[in-house]
Amino acid sequence: MSEDDFLFRTPLGHLHNRNSAGEEWRRIRKAAGLGDDVTLHNLRHTFASNLIASGCDVVTVQRALGHSQPSITLNVYSHLWPSAEDKTRSATSTFMTEVLTTSR
């Protein structure tokens, strides 16, 4: 990871360490009126969940999260991807709708 890969920096432009990131997050959370249950980890999980819901594949999500292997991403988030059965039902439904609509 390079310095350009980091989203958040200190007010002076430096990289955060574990303590400064936590302090900054607490300040932001308080200013926004959010409870202690809203964590940076929650935001990361929400980010990943939204990528998956938007149709991103496992490698795209893996890279966005910085996981070293797609298997790590799958171990954590596999339950969020539609199953093969769901995709099959959806594809069949779409196909049959098109066939029935155009054959009239």
N, C-alpha and C positions, 0 to 999 in steps of 0.2 A: 504494500500500500504506500502510495506517495502522499505528501502533504496536501496535494490537490484533491485527494479523495475524501477529505473531511468536510462535512457540511457546516459544522459549528466551530467557531473560534472565540477566544476571549475578546473583550472589548478592545484590547490592544493588538488583536490580530494573531495572537499566539495559539498554538494547539492546546486544547483542554487536556488536563490529566484527569484521572478518575474522580478526585475530590472536587476540582473546579467545575467539572461538568455537572456533578450532583448538586453543587451549590447554585449554579446558574439555573438548573432545571427547577429547583425548589423556588427560586425567585420568580421565574416565569409562571410556574404553576400557581403560586400565591396571587400574582398580579392578575391572572386569568380567572381566579376564583375556583380553581380545580382542587379536588380533594387529594389526600395523600395516596389514594388508590390509583391515581393516574400516574403511571411510571414511564420512563423512557423505554423500558422493555415492552410495555403495553403498546406504545406508539410503533415500535419496530414490528410487533406482531400484527398490528392493524395495517401497517404499510404492506407487509407480505400478503396478508389476507386480501387486500384490495388489488394487488397485482394479480393474484390467482383468480379472483372474481372477474377481473377484466380480461381473462383468457391468456395470461402469460404462461409460457411453458416453464418447466422446472429449472432449466439452465439459466433462463433470464432472471428468475427469482433468486436463484443461487448466487448469481453474480451481483445482483443488486444488494443482497444481504452480506456479501463478502464471505460466504461459506466456501471452504476449500474444496468441497466435493458436493455434487448434486444429491448424493445419498444423505447427507446431513439435512439438507432442505426437505427431502422426502420424509425422513424420520420424524421431523417436527410438524410438517404441514400437509402430509399426504391426505389426511381426512378432508381437506378443503377442495381438492381437485375432484371434478366430477368423475364418477366411476365409468368404466367402459360400458357398463349396462346403460347408464344414463345417456351417454353419448350415442349409443346404438338406438335407443328409443327415440331420442331427439332427431337423429338423422333419418330414421325410418318415417317418423311423423312428418318431417319436412318434405321428404321425397314423395310420400303418398299424397300429401296435400297438393303438391305441384302436379302430380300425375292426374289426380281427380279433377283438379281445376282446369287443366289444359285439355283434357279429353272430352270436355262437354261441348 
